[in-house]
């Protein structure tokens, strides 16, 4: 997505990155824009020659307390031997810096985290490149690491003033969902808006019942898509990156996020089975709980509609919106029961 940005935006981001780097001991190499989604992410070179990732956080998306909380979570997971980025402090030992507003940008925050040496599992919309047998091996490890992450999160005592978003009933289908009001966003046809409004009501009732059932709930990554799952050590291990949306939620939401973006793979039944088996190798996951996985895949699918509607700068937004709506309604029709 970074390559699709107009050159003027790329130039402005580059200048902003150099401004941020004044706070760290880095070599004089130009920062390289790697990703532009919620954050602008640059590859930089530290003074010791090691790569790291500079993140310019989207203005207004998370406040300073929430951003510091994300860094605390990543540090705790790294201490627990989970392969995730860890914060790299500034020259004066700060984990986060505030960049003042200027003509191109509102006030925003920047941080640097350690580099994960590997490659993404894949790209959304592009078939996985690995053989079916290799995919089974990889997704078993993804499930195992996901469960290990949940175990570490449960064992961790967050510091005072720890605050992250909640992917709960309100965060998914309330009046102000975390990723936007998917049922009344710009660009929807009258029919699609009506269908999504009705679906939202059904899903809210379903989630209330899920909450009453006491499904596993706690800190989650919340965005374990292909791009955020890295293959490391010649594809023998996995790492998780981009905890920008990490927060509190049903643990099934993590499983649903990973499953959703792979459901069109020819080997998807084997992928899902491997993901669940890997998870169960580290943490309990009952068959009764798994019955709700299709429900959470619908909920996850709907988040992309709201997310896209609030980001008009994303290339090809209109056809992507239509695709997201069709996918969400199709998944909802396949549910045995919603409410």
Number of C-alpha atoms within 10 A of each C-alpha: 10 14 11 10 14 9 10 9 12 17 12 13 21 18 13 17 23 13 12 20 21 11 18 18 14 18 15 12 10 14 20 15 20 14 15 20 12 16 17 21 25 22 19 24 21 20 12 9 10 12 17 22 25 27 23 24 22 18 15 11 15 18 15 16 12 19 22 19 21 23 22 18 25 22 18 19 22 17 13 16 11 19 20 24 23 22 22 21 17 17 12 8 10 13 18 19 18 14 16 10 11 9 6 9 14 13 13 19 21 24 26 28 20 16 18 19 12 16 17 17 23 19 14 12 9 9 12 17 11 13 10 16 11 14 20 22 18 23 25 23 22 27 26 22 23 26 25 20 24 23 17 20 18 13 10 13 11 14 10 7 10 15 18 21 15 21 25 20 19 14 18 25 27 15 10 12 19 20 20 23 23 26 21 18 17 16 13 19 12 9 9 17 18 14 14 20 16 12 20 20 14 15 22 19 14 18 22 13 13 17 14 9 10 10 16 15 17 16 22 25 23 26 23 25 23 19 16 20 22 22 21 17 10 9 15 11 16 24 23 25 21 21 20 19 21 23 22 19 23 23 22 22 25 24 26 25 23 24 24 20 18 22 14 12 14 12 16 17 14 16 24 22 15 22 26 21 18 23 24 16 16 17 16 11 17 9 8 9 15 14 10 19 18 20 23 24 24 24 23 22 22 26 21 18 25 22 18 21 23 15 12 12 10 16 12 9 15 16 10 16 21 15 12 19 22 14 14 21 17 12 16 22 12 12 12 9 10 18 14
